Amino acid sequence: MWSDECSAERGKGGAQTWVFRTVKDNKWDSKFVEIYKKGKDLVAIVWGCFWVINGQVHRLDLYIMDRDFESKKHEYSANFYLEVLED
């Protein structure tokens, strides 16, 4: 059996900007630094699982994880992983 979770965050994955400099001292020149928002935006985490028996693949539907608002930082906790396994 194989399982894993994956997260996707809104606003991630923008195109990279390449800058080539001829002078080492302008590495941090504001004209060449791209500003971006720091911190998390809307995030979704999904969990999935599959296994193979006698060459036949079996899978579960993707499960969208919920935040644990009883945890210290309101993040994802072991309680929700246990909930997924129970379901």
GIZILIN-V76095 format. One record per backbone hydrogen bond with DSSP energy under -0.5 kcal/mol. NH is the residue of the N-H (numbers start at 1). CO is the residue of the C=O. Records with the same first field share a line. If there is no record, write none. Layout:
NH: CO / CO
This chain:
2: 50
4: 48
6: 46
8: 44
10: 42
12: 9
18: 16
21: 19
26: 23
27: 24
29: 26
32: 29
33: 30
34: 32
35: 33
44: 8
46: 6
47: 63
48: 4
50: 2
51: 58
53: 56
56: 53
57: 55
58: 51
60: 49
63: 47
64: 62
65: 45 / 63
68: 75
69: 67
71: 68
74: 71
80: 77
81: 77
82: 78
83: 79
84: 80
85: 81
86: 82
87: 83
